[in-house]
Amino acid sequence: MIIPPHWDHKHLISFLYVFLADSDFVVTEEEAIAVNNNLLELLKDKYSLPLNEVALIIEEIRAFELAQDDAGRMEVIRQLSEKIDLDLSTYEYLIKELDEIAKSDKYVSVEEHSLMYYVRLKFKKDYPQSNSRP
């Protein structure tokens, strides 16, 4: 499997949003809305991309994701987890957004739950512990 070499944080997170919604083979209207809103928030607001670049990334991600079977999609996550390091705030942002997408249709499927667990397993690094506890 060849992942485009230019893929970075934006592509990784976008791929995970789309794959999560698709993981149980049923993309509800609520999930589609959540994915689209989260993609726009990520690419337009967080990464300050112009709308034409947002559209190109979304089109590229969706085409790539559709061309893979589930094993291929999981391999993409594995490879990208080795290539891309997420800082703590980006990791927390990703998990929050994935959780929002998974819960958007009021039902978290086994496939969505399993994928979220795998993402946490692959991207959770040994982040520094917070000093908020006494």
Buried (B, 14 or more C-beta within 10 A) or exposed (E): EEBEEEBEBBBBBBBBBBBBBBBBEEBBEBBBEBBEBBBBEBBBEBBEBEEEBBEEBBEBBBEBBEEBEEEEBBBBBEBBBEEBEBEEEBBEBBBEBBBBBBBBBEEBBEBBEEBBEBBEEBBEEEEEEEEEEE
